[in-house]
Amino acid sequence: MAVKDQLKTDHYAIYCGDCCETMPELPAESIHMSLYSPPFAGLFVYSSSEHDLSNSRSYEEFMTHYEFVVREIHRLTIPGRITTVHAMDVPGNGANLGGDTLDFPGDIIRLHQRLGWDWACRYHIWKEPLAVRNRTMMKSLAHAQLVEDSSFCDNAAADQLLIFRKKGANPIPIVHPMGLSEYIGAREVPRELLKYRGWKGKQTENRLSHWIWRQYASAFWDDIRGNLGDNEETGVLPYKEARDSEDERHIHPLQLDVIERAVVLWSNPGETVLTPFMGVGSEVYGAVRQGRRGVGIELKPSYFRQAVRNLESVHAPIDDQAQFKFQEVDA
């Protein structure tokens, strides 16, 4: 299956094709960081293509298919650098009829460890329960289920951000010589700390950067825009136009707050961030907006076309003179 379409600029390269066929065309150790949401193992079905991981006939087949993706990302990643996987527990039998919930994040962790990654940590990303109920129509999140029989009540499972580090010494340290000056999230920065923006003194005295770091270093991110329940489309890229008749579930892009926090923490400006399941372009958009270069691969043409539209408006505050060339992939 050849790449169907591609678009390359000074700031990003995106490909419409199967990531399992596209990634082998990219050079080894050319990626500084990767960030993505894999298809959630049967919870969502995105297309009828046999190349689509979400169309696996069983959970075991899905994990076998996904293993190839993890191996390729390992080959592409610079030693000592980070891959970040967005996942969640997958309810069994719709979470209403009993049955085991799949520990999808746990299986992802064990797979990465087996393939040579070190598991660093995980972050939990809070979601407003009523918003989840309205989006998914899960009976187990309804107040009526509490009244009827609360033994079948579930929670609004937090998203999880799983952090893995490729073994080996990192040849290019990720540095923040001026600390952190811009907070990404809904929480309001205390007014008395704003005077420390652009602080040029000792960073041990930079109270703004210290405050931002404490929010980011928490294992529980509870102020991600798009998860707060007031407007689920706040903090995500446009996606409705990308839906077509094949879509069996509501798609919901990864929130830009999550993406931009991650790329600030685990990559340097000007470096390259990969997403093998690009969707409507959120990870590429967030990486470019934070001064990185993005590489995205998306199987589904309607999602790819929406990514092209979304990326037309991205602002890229990076040095155009930086020495970089995106890989050509034969169409």
C-alpha positions in Angstrom: 0.0 0.0 0.0 1.8 3.1 -1.2 1.5 6.6 0.3 -1.7 8.1 -1.2 -0.8 11.7 -0.5 1.7 13.8 1.3 2.4 17.4 2.2 5.7 18.8 3.3 6.6 22.3 4.5 9.5 23.8 6.4 7.6 22.9 9.6 5.9 19.6 9.1 5.6 16.5 6.8 2.4 14.5 6.8 1.6 11.3 4.9 -1.6 9.6 4.0 -0.8 5.9 4.3 -0.3 2.9 6.6 2.2 3.8 9.3 3.4 0.2 9.2 4.5 0.8 5.6 5.6 4.4 5.9 7.8 4.3 9.0 10.2 1.8 7.6 11.0 4.4 4.9 12.2 6.9 7.5 15.9 6.8 8.7 16.9 5.2 12.0 17.4 7.5 15.0 15.8 10.5 13.2 13.0 11.2 15.7 13.5 13.1 18.9 10.1 12.3 20.4 6.9 10.5 19.5 3.4 11.2 20.8 0.2 9.4 19.8 -3.1 7.7 20.7 -3.2 4.1 19.3 -6.6 2.8 18.2 -8.2 1.8 21.5 -8.3 -2.0 20.9 -11.9 -2.4 19.8 -13.4 0.5 21.6 -13.4 2.5 18.4 -13.6 1.4 14.8 -12.4 4.1 12.4 -12.5 2.4 8.9 -13.1 -0.8 7.1 -9.5 -1.0 5.9 -7.6 -4.3 6.8 -4.7 -2.0 7.5 -6.6 -0.3 10.4 -5.5 -1.7 13.8 -9.0 -1.0 15.1 -10.3 -3.7 12.7 -8.3 -6.5 14.4 -10.4 -9.6 14.9 -9.2 -10.0 18.5 -7.4 -8.2 21.2 -4.4 -10.6 20.7 -4.3 -9.8 17.0 -4.4 -6.1 17.8 -1.4 -6.4 20.1 0.5 -8.4 17.5 -0.2 -5.7 14.9 0.6 -2.9 17.4 3.9 -4.5 18.3 5.2 -3.7 14.8 4.4 0.0 15.4 6.3 0.0 18.7 9.3 -1.7 17.2 9.5 0.8 14.4 9.2 3.8 16.7 12.1 2.3 18.8 14.2 2.1 15.6 13.4 5.7 14.7 14.0 7.2 18.2 17.3 8.7 19.3 18.7 6.9 22.3 17.7 8.2 25.7 14.6 9.9 24.2 10.9 9.6 24.9 7.8 8.0 23.3 4.5 9.1 24.8 1.4 6.9 24.5 -2.1 8.2 25.2 -4.4 5.3 26.4 -7.2 4.4 28.8 -8.8 1.3 30.3 -11.2 -0.3 27.8 -14.6 -1.2 29.4 -15.7 -4.8 28.9 -19.1 -5.4 27.3 -19.9 -1.7 27.2 -19.3 -1.4 30.9 -23.0 -2.0 31.5 -23.3 -5.8 31.4 -20.5 -6.9 33.6 -17.3 -8.5 32.2 -13.7 -7.6 32.6 -12.4 -4.2 31.8 -9.2 -4.4 29.6 -6.1 -3.1 31.3 -5.0 -1.6 28.0 -2.4 0.8 29.5 -0.9 -2.1 31.5 -0.5 -4.2 28.3 1.0 -1.3 26.5 3.6 -0.9 29.3 4.5 -4.6 29.3 4.8 -4.6 25.5 7.2 -1.6 25.5 9.3 -3.1 28.3 9.6 -6.4 26.3 10.8 -4.4 23.2 13.6 -2.5 25.0 11.9 0.6 26.4 12.2 1.7 30.0 8.9 2.7 31.5 9.3 6.0 33.2 5.9 7.0 34.6 2.3 7.7 33.8 0.0 10.7 34.1 -3.8 10.6 34.7 -5.9 13.1 32.8 -9.2 13.9 34.5 -12.5 13.9 32.5 -15.8 15.4 33.6 -18.2 12.5 34.2 -21.3 14.0 32.7 -19.5 15.1 29.6 -18.2 11.5 29.1 -21.7 10.2 29.7 -23.2 12.5 27.1 -20.5 11.7 24.6 -20.5 7.9 25.0 -24.1 7.2 26.3 -22.6 4.8 28.9 -25.5 3.6 31.1 -23.0 2.9 33.9 -22.3 6.7 34.2 -26.0 7.7 34.3 -27.7 8.8 37.5 -30.5 6.5 36.7 -28.1 3.5 37.0 -27.2 4.7 40.5 -30.9 4.7 41.4 -31.6 1.4 39.8 -28.6 -0.7 40.8 -25.3 1.0 41.6 -23.4 -2.3 41.4 -23.2 -1.6 37.7 -22.0 2.0 38.1 -18.5 2.7 36.7 -16.3 5.8 36.7 -15.3 8.2 33.9 -12.0 6.5 33.4 -9.1 8.9 33.3 -7.0 9.1 30.2 -3.5 8.0 30.8 -0.3 9.4 29.3 2.4 6.6 29.4 6.0 7.8 29.3 8.7 5.5 27.9 12.4 6.1 27.5 14.6 4.4 24.9 17.6 2.8 26.6 20.9 4.5 26.0 22.6 7.9 26.7 20.7 10.9 25.4 23.2 12.7 23.1 21.3 16.0 23.2 20.0 17.1 26.6 16.5 18.6 26.8 17.2 21.9 28.4 15.1 24.8 29.8 17.8 27.4 30.7 15.1 30.1 31.3 12.8 27.7 33.1 9.1 27.7 32.0 7.3 30.9 31.4 4.0 30.0 29.7 1.4 27.8 31.4 -0.6 25.4 29.2 -3.9 24.6 30.9 -7.1 26.0 32.3 -5.7 26.8 35.8 -5.1 30.5 36.4 -1.5 31.5 37.1 -1.3 33.5 40.4 -1.0 37.2 39.5 1.9 37.8 41.9 4.0 35.3 39.8 3.6 37.0 36.5 6.5 39.4 37.2 8.9 36.5 37.0 8.1 35.9 33.3 11.4 36.2 31.4 13.3 36.0 34.7 17.1 36.3 34.0 18.4 35.8 37.5 19.1 32.5 39.3 16.5 29.9 38.2 16.2 28.8 41.8 14.5 32.1 42.4 12.1 31.9 39.4 8.9 31.4 41.2 6.7 31.3 38.1 8.7 28.5 36.6 8.6 26.6 39.9 4.8 27.0 40.0 4.4 25.8 36.4 6.7 22.8 37.0 4.7 21.7 40.1 1.5 21.6 38.0 3.2 19.6 35.2 5.0 17.3 37.6 1.7 16.2 39.2 0.6 12.7 38.3 -2.9 14.0 38.0 -3.7 16.6 35.3 -7.1 18.1 36.2 -7.3 21.3 34.2 -7.0 20.1 30.6 -9.2 22.2 28.3 -11.7 19.9 26.5 -12.2 17.7 29.5 -13.8 20.1 31.9 -17.4 19.6 30.7 -18.3 23.2 29.7 -17.6 22.7 26.0 -16.0 19.4 24.9 -14.8 21.1 21.6 -12.7 23.6 23.5 -9.0 22.8 23.3 -9.2 20.3 20.4 -8.9 20.8 16.6 -11.9 20.8 14.3 -12.8 17.2 13.4 -16.5 16.9 12.5 -15.9 17.4 8.8 -13.5 14.4 8.8 -16.3 12.0 9.8 -17.8 9.8 7.1 -20.2 6.9 6.8 -17.7 4.3 7.9 -17.2 5.9 11.3 -18.9 3.7 14.0 -18.1 5.9 17.0 -17.7 9.6 17.8 -14.1 10.7 17.3 -12.5 13.0 19.7 -9.0 14.4 19.1 -6.3 14.5 21.8 -6.5 17.8 23.6 -3.9 20.4 22.6 -3.0 21.1 26.3 -1.8 17.5 26.7 0.1 17.6 23.4 1.8 20.9 24.1 2.7 20.1 27.7 4.3 16.9 26.5 6.4 18.4 23.7 7.6 21.2 26.0 8.7 18.7 28.6 10.3 16.1 26.4 11.8 17.8 23.3 13.9 20.9 22.5 12.7 23.6 20.1 13.5 22.7 16.5 13.4 19.0 17.1 11.2 16.5 15.4 8.1 14.9 16.9 6.4 11.9 15.3 2.8 10.7 15.5 2.1 7.4 13.6 -1.7 7.8 14.1 -2.2 11.4 13.2 -6.0 11.6 12.9 -6.9 15.2 12.2 -3.4 16.5 12.9 -3.5 17.5 16.6 -0.1 16.2 17.6 1.6 17.8 14.5 -0.3 21.0 15.1 0.7 21.2 18.8 4.3 20.3 18.1 4.7 23.0 15.5 2.9 25.6 17.6 5.5 24.9 20.3 8.4 25.5 17.9 9.1 21.8 17.0 8.8 20.1 13.6 6.1 17.5 13.2 5.9 14.3 11.2 2.4 12.6 11.0 1.1 9.5 9.3 -2.7 8.9 8.8 -4.3 5.9 7.1 -7.8 7.4 6.6 -8.0 9.9 3.7 -10.9 12.0 5.3 -8.8 12.5 8.4 -5.7 13.3 6.4 -7.7 16.0 4.4 -8.9 17.5 7.7 -5.4 17.5 9.0 -4.3 19.5 5.9 -7.0 22.0 6.6 -6.2 22.3 10.3 -2.5 22.7 9.7 -3.0 25.6 7.2 -3.5 27.9 10.2 -0.8 26.7 12.5 1.8 29.3 13.6 5.3 28.0 13.7 7.7 30.1 15.9 10.9 28.4 14.7 14.1 29.4 12.9 13.5 28.8 9.2 17.3 28.6 8.7 17.7 25.5 10.9 19.3 22.7 9.0 16.6 20.1 8.4 15.1 18.1 5.6 12.0 15.9 5.8 12.2 12.5 4.3 10.7 11.9 0.8 8.4 8.9 0.7 7.5 7.4 -2.7 3.8 7.8 -3.6 
